[in-house]
Amino acid sequence: MNTVKISGLGMVSPFGTDVGDTWRRISAGERAPLSQLTSTLSSRTFPYLAVPRESVREYERHPRLRRSSEISHYAAIAGMKALHDAGLDEKTGRIGVVFGISSGGVRYTTRFYHDIISTGAGTASPLLFPETVYNAPASHLAALLGLDGMSYTLVGDSMVGLSALSLGADLVGTGQLDHCVVVASEEAEWILCEAFRRSRFFTNSDETKPFGGPGNRGTVFSEGAAAVVLSRSGSIEIAGLHRGIPYFKSASAGVAMRSVLSELGEPPDVVLTGANGTRLDDAEAAALRAIWPAAETIHCKAALGESVGAGALQQTVLAAHLLRENGCERAGISAIGYNTLAAGAILQKRGRPE
């Protein structure tokens, strides 16, 4: 299989839609401002990190996106920005889409079923239902860009972006596609925060504290998206990509993560961790100390929060941007998903001419 490269980057986060500005604010130690979600079933409120409306308003006016959910907006924006960054359009060869998602369009799903429960099935809006399916964002992105190539949607947890990256790399590396837009997205809703709270992953604290130790046992939920364009040319190579190793209890998460890092080969100069303030951070920290002890660690989720479905691909976009703009040669990504899978990747600056 040919070496696959990253030729374009796109991102939507609580800091906006500019990858460079997002990286500068993370580097400066800035934390995105908190907003609040309120349960419709109780008086409980949940802190979360929202995407600024002003940063996406111009895209929301697009006829294709006017009736779609926020998760589709974010995916489409990130994908369009990545394609533009790569200097491509829909006429540039065979372009496909691989989309990674975790919880789906929860806001529209909640509204749809609330209407059924409260007023009867006959009153539920048929306009809401298409946005409740997992592949809705991928279909919007493909239609928006005029793409008629392959389109896949993968469902997973906070490392699903790496699964999507792996599938996209296979499609490009084996010649089935010339380019692949790999995108992952997440929207926030109170019912997600409630589910994370009951699973003991959520905190009502006003900040995420990665690698915070035994007293730190929760994350702040966030929304956003990330996208990369994979091609056979570009400035950043995917030097290593692990599809993931399952673990079946928290105690064995560290073993899985160490195996992933060991199999990725030569250690990176810096690693963007998936640490998010939950109990899985201890396993990730121990694995990094054991396998990549000299690598500098950057915890982007301290600033961005846990965007679940978009999380690992946001790490990937920031790692690629770091390689573009700074002196390091290799950057790693580590991720332990809450649904019992550990995965990772290594990116490096292109080592040989095209």
Secondary structure, DSSP 4 states (H G I P E B T S, - for coil): -PPPEEEEEEEEBTTBS-HHHHHHHHHTT--PPPEEEE-SSSS-EEEEEPPPHHHHHHHHTSTTTTTS-HHHHHHHHHHHHHHHHTT--TTSS-EEEEEEESS-SHHHHHHHHHHHHHH-GGGS-TTTGGGGSTTHHHHHHHHHHT--S-EEEEE-STTHHHHHHHHHHHHHHTTS-SEEEEEEEE---HHHHHHHHHTT-B--SSS--TT--TT---B-EE-EEEEEEEESSSSEEEEEEEEEEE-SSGGGHHHHHHHHHHHT-SPPSEEE----SSTTHHHHHHHHHHH-TTSEEE-THHHH-B-GGGHHHHHHHHHHHHHHHSS-SEEEEEEEETTTEEEEEEEEE--S--
